[in-house]
Amino acid sequence: MRPAVPASPRLAALRVAGIVLAALPWLANPAGATEFSVGDVTVTDPWSRATAPTAPTGVAFMTLSTSGDTDRLIAADSPIADIVELHTHRMDESGIMRMRPVEVIDIAPGEPARLAPGGLHIMMIGLQETLVRGERFPLTLTFEEAGTLEIFVPVAGPGASGPPDSPN
């Protein structure tokens, strides 16, 4: 058996640098983050509700704000759904609340857009997997001015009214 040869200081420094560089994307936006930003837009407290194993749809909620000029959420996409749409609830002519797609969600300075149960939300149709409490899934948001942002959405219980770690 050969004795271990100590690494040169340069080789040790290169190994440490490699580990740090590999970790940078995670440190900049870890999957557990509750705030994500692109340009002037900030997304806070994204969350979803757990679904039954055969549920064809799921939903995502969050708050969108801008520190700059007005922006608009124009699209969303996720690998866990066939179709992802921007939605709201509206009263129909018979007084019944119904979900309806919307073209965009406006985000004005000082007036955050709150995507919440009973209002604006992101609807995922044709789920490819069950949304399980305690797990997360990727969701890509496209803003008119700020561009594209990938976030990770934590899944709360099936009847939750807020993010998994909130007192809901």
Kinemage of the C-alpha trace (Angstrom):
@kinemage 1
@onewidth
@group {chain A} dominant
@subgroup {mainchain}
@vectorlist {calphas} color= white
{ca met a 1} P 0.000 0.000 0.000
{ca arg a 2} L 1.341 3.404 -0.991
{ca pro a 3} L 1.228 6.263 1.502
{ca ala a 4} L -1.168 9.098 0.662
{ca val a 5} L 0.483 11.997 -1.092
{ca pro a 6} L -0.676 15.372 0.199
{ca ala a 7} L -2.252 17.600 -2.421
{ca ser a 8} L -0.302 20.627 -3.478
{ca pro a 9} L -1.665 23.963 -2.210
{ca arg a 10} L -2.535 24.908 -5.797
{ca leu a 11} L -4.510 21.696 -6.388
{ca ala a 12} L -6.332 22.128 -3.070
{ca ala a 13} L -7.239 25.727 -4.003
{ca leu a 14} L -8.548 24.578 -7.403
{ca arg a 15} L -10.724 21.938 -5.741
{ca val a 16} L -12.193 24.512 -3.349
{ca ala a 17} L -12.794 26.950 -6.231
{ca gly a 18} L -14.573 24.219 -8.196
{ca ile a 19} L -16.861 23.416 -5.274
{ca val a 20} L -17.696 27.106 -4.763
{ca leu a 21} L -18.423 27.642 -8.480
{ca ala a 22} L -20.621 24.557 -8.616
{ca ala a 23} L -22.626 25.844 -5.635
{ca leu a 24} L -23.138 29.412 -6.929
{ca pro a 25} L -26.423 28.775 -8.796
{ca trp a 26} L -27.880 27.087 -5.716
{ca leu a 27} L -26.674 29.848 -3.403
{ca ala a 28} L -28.093 32.543 -5.689
{ca asn a 29} L -31.561 30.996 -5.780
{ca pro a 30} L -31.968 27.780 -3.797
{ca ala a 31} L -35.024 25.614 -4.385
{ca gly a 32} L -36.270 26.573 -0.922
{ca ala a 33} L -36.230 30.304 -1.614
{ca thr a 34} L -39.433 32.252 -1.053
{ca glu a 35} L -38.305 35.270 -3.088
{ca phe a 36} L -37.127 35.330 -6.689
{ca ser a 37} L -36.220 38.327 -8.858
{ca val a 38} L -35.564 39.272 -12.466
{ca gly a 39} L -35.059 42.859 -13.579
{ca asp a 40} L -37.329 45.078 -11.472
{ca val a 41} L -39.832 42.269 -10.739
{ca thr a 42} L -39.866 40.295 -7.485
{ca val a 43} L -41.900 37.139 -6.877
{ca thr a 44} L -42.552 36.366 -3.208
{ca asp a 45} L -44.120 33.455 -1.358
{ca pro a 46} L -45.038 31.175 -4.262
{ca trp a 47} L -47.114 28.171 -3.214
{ca ser a 48} L -49.513 25.527 -4.427
{ca arg a 49} L -51.975 23.048 -2.971
{ca ala a 50} L -51.535 19.284 -2.906
{ca thr a 51} L -53.702 17.403 -5.402
{ca ala a 52} L -55.350 13.997 -5.481
{ca pro a 53} L -53.414 11.394 -7.512
{ca thr a 54} L -55.890 11.589 -10.412
{ca ala a 55} L -56.429 15.365 -10.391
{ca pro a 56} L -56.063 16.827 -13.882
{ca thr a 57} L -55.384 20.378 -12.664
{ca gly a 58} L -53.290 22.252 -10.142
{ca val a 59} L -52.822 25.875 -9.201
{ca ala a 60} L -50.016 28.234 -8.163
{ca phe a 61} L -50.278 31.404 -6.086
{ca met a 62} L -47.738 34.154 -5.264
{ca thr a 63} L -47.236 37.898 -4.996
{ca leu a 64} L -45.698 39.853 -7.887
{ca ser a 65} L -44.215 43.319 -7.355
{ca thr a 66} L -42.041 45.758 -9.260
{ca ser a 67} L -39.547 48.322 -8.039
{ca gly a 68} L -39.445 49.987 -11.456
{ca asp a 69} L -41.995 50.765 -14.132
{ca thr a 70} L -45.223 48.838 -14.637
{ca asp a 71} L -44.645 45.316 -15.962
{ca arg a 72} L -46.952 42.466 -16.881
{ca leu a 73} L -46.873 38.711 -16.408
{ca ile a 74} L -47.604 37.481 -19.937
{ca ala a 75} L -47.039 33.711 -19.681
{ca ala a 76} L -46.194 30.800 -17.421
{ca asp a 77} L -44.960 27.279 -18.127
{ca ser a 78} L -44.041 24.156 -16.188
{ca pro a 79} L -42.771 20.710 -17.157
{ca ile a 80} L -45.360 19.174 -14.816
{ca ala a 81} L -48.378 20.333 -16.883
{ca asp a 82} L -49.486 20.143 -20.500
{ca ile a 83} L -50.960 23.659 -20.423
{ca val a 84} L -50.312 26.558 -18.040
{ca glu a 85} L -52.651 29.563 -18.102
{ca leu a 86} L -53.081 32.834 -16.235
{ca his a 87} L -56.538 32.830 -14.596
{ca thr a 88} L -58.927 34.811 -12.457
{ca his a 89} L -62.349 34.259 -10.906
{ca arg a 90} L -65.205 36.342 -12.317
{ca met a 91} L -68.892 36.497 -11.565
{ca asp a 92} L -70.975 35.284 -14.514
{ca glu a 93} L -74.383 36.701 -15.515
{ca ser a 94} L -76.181 34.259 -13.184
{ca gly a 95} L -74.119 35.315 -10.149
{ca ile a 96} L -71.862 32.242 -10.086
{ca met a 97} L -68.092 32.644 -9.673
{ca arg a 98} L -66.235 31.024 -12.568
{ca met a 99} L -62.578 30.709 -13.455
{ca arg a 100} L -61.578 32.488 -16.637
{ca pro a 101} L -58.267 32.809 -18.466
{ca val a 102} L -56.720 36.285 -18.623
{ca glu a 103} L -54.227 37.528 -21.205
{ca val a 104} L -51.883 39.250 -18.723
{ca ile a 105} L -51.511 40.116 -15.057
{ca asp a 106} L -50.530 43.768 -14.525
{ca ile a 107} L -47.904 44.653 -11.917
{ca ala a 108} L -47.839 48.350 -10.993
{ca pro a 109} L -45.215 50.048 -8.783
{ca gly a 110} L -46.449 50.113 -5.195
{ca glu a 111} L -49.426 47.864 -6.047
{ca pro a 112} L -48.364 44.208 -5.857
{ca ala a 113} L -50.411 41.693 -7.827
{ca arg a 114} L -51.557 39.064 -5.350
{ca leu a 115} L -52.285 35.682 -6.857
{ca ala a 116} L -54.465 34.023 -4.208
{ca pro a 117} L -57.383 31.616 -3.809
{ca gly a 118} L -60.590 33.132 -5.183
{ca gly a 119} L -58.720 35.619 -7.407
{ca leu a 120} L -55.827 35.721 -9.814
{ca his a 121} L -53.833 32.480 -10.069
{ca ile a 122} L -51.794 30.296 -12.396
{ca met a 123} L -53.743 27.256 -13.589
{ca met a 124} L -51.887 24.104 -14.589
{ca ile a 125} L -53.936 21.800 -16.825
{ca gly a 126} L -53.045 18.214 -17.675
{ca leu a 127} L -50.837 17.563 -14.661
{ca gln a 128} L -48.069 15.069 -15.372
{ca glu a 129} L -47.557 14.315 -11.691
{ca thr a 130} L -49.376 14.593 -8.397
{ca leu a 131} L -48.637 17.716 -6.347
{ca val a 132} L -47.478 16.316 -2.995
{ca arg a 133} L -47.351 18.291 0.247
{ca gly a 134} L -43.754 19.136 1.168
{ca glu a 135} L -42.428 18.862 -2.401
{ca arg a 136} L -41.644 21.617 -4.906
{ca phe a 137} L -42.002 22.012 -8.662
{ca pro a 138} L -40.457 24.388 -11.221
{ca leu a 139} L -42.529 27.149 -12.800
{ca thr a 140} L -41.234 29.541 -15.457
{ca leu a 141} L -42.742 33.023 -15.516
{ca thr a 142} L -42.399 35.394 -18.469
{ca phe a 143} L -42.727 39.133 -17.904
{ca glu a 144} L -43.191 41.657 -20.702
{ca glu a 145} L -40.262 43.852 -19.623
{ca ala a 146} L -38.224 41.897 -17.052
{ca gly a 147} L -37.972 38.685 -19.089
{ca thr a 148} L -38.077 35.090 -17.940
{ca leu a 149} L -37.694 33.759 -14.403
{ca glu a 150} L -37.690 30.169 -13.149
{ca ile a 151} L -39.057 29.769 -9.639
{ca phe a 152} L -39.700 26.772 -7.408
{ca val a 153} L -43.171 26.413 -5.942
{ca pro a 154} L -43.587 24.613 -2.591
{ca val a 155} L -46.697 22.486 -2.183
{ca ala a 156} L -48.896 22.977 0.904
{ca gly a 157} L -51.716 20.722 2.081
{ca pro a 158} L -54.865 20.234 -0.035
{ca gly a 159} L -56.978 22.803 1.852
{ca ala a 160} L -54.234 25.342 2.541
{ca ser a 161} L -54.970 29.056 2.306
{ca gly a 162} L -51.329 30.179 2.201
{ca pro a 163} L -47.721 29.033 1.737
{ca pro a 164} L -46.634 25.879 3.595
{ca asp a 165} L -44.713 27.774 6.285
{ca ser a 166} L -47.347 30.450 6.908
{ca pro a 167} L -49.860 30.354 9.772
{ca asn a 168} L -52.829 29.546 7.510
